Amino acid sequence: MAFVVAPQRCYHGCAMSKKNKNSAPEVGFEVMCPCCEATLRVDPVTRAVISHTPKPVARTFADMEAAARAMREGDVRKESIFRQSVEAEKNKADLMDKKFAEAVKKAKEAPDMSKPFLRDFDLD
């Protein structure tokens, strides 16, 4: 007489191997988000997201020395930009005066506005 052992089944009805017989069956399937590259676990029955695992963030710097060096370089760059903006602000009044004088000059040279301006469209 031979004994036939039926495979153990999970609640979905699929056969479980002896390896994962004691472990809980995995629920759902994993999908990678195309936008943020996170891993989403989706329940196939309800079609709802069960869990969300964000994409691991890569380290920006390998060590603290590289991070400190980048901070110093950033400080130098910020100081340079600030100096440029201060210089531009000092010269702003002169620049505005020159622009105003040029606009007044153009307004004086403008054609006489007492007669109407004719366009090609008006001649048709």
C-alpha positions, 0 to 999 in steps of 0.5 A: 500500500503506497501513501500519496502525499498531497501538496499543501496549499495556501489560501489562494490554492497554489501549492506550497513547497516544503521550503516555504511551508512554515513561512507565510505566503506572499500576498500580492505582487511587486510593481516598480513605480515608473515615476519615483522608482519605488516598489509597490506591493499590490493585492491582486484581489482588491487591486489596492497597494498593500505596501510601499518601499521607497527607492534607496537614496544613494549617498551623495558623498563617499566620506565626510572629507568630500562633503566638507570640501563640497560645502567649502566650495559652495560657500565660495560660490555663494560669496561670489554670487553675492558680491556680483549682486551687490555690484549690480545693485550699486550700478542699478541707479545709473543704469535706470537713469540711462534707460530713462534718458534713452526712452525720453529721447525715443519719445521726442523723436517719435513721429507726430501723433496728431495724424493717424497712422496708416497700416497696409491693411487700412489701404485695402 
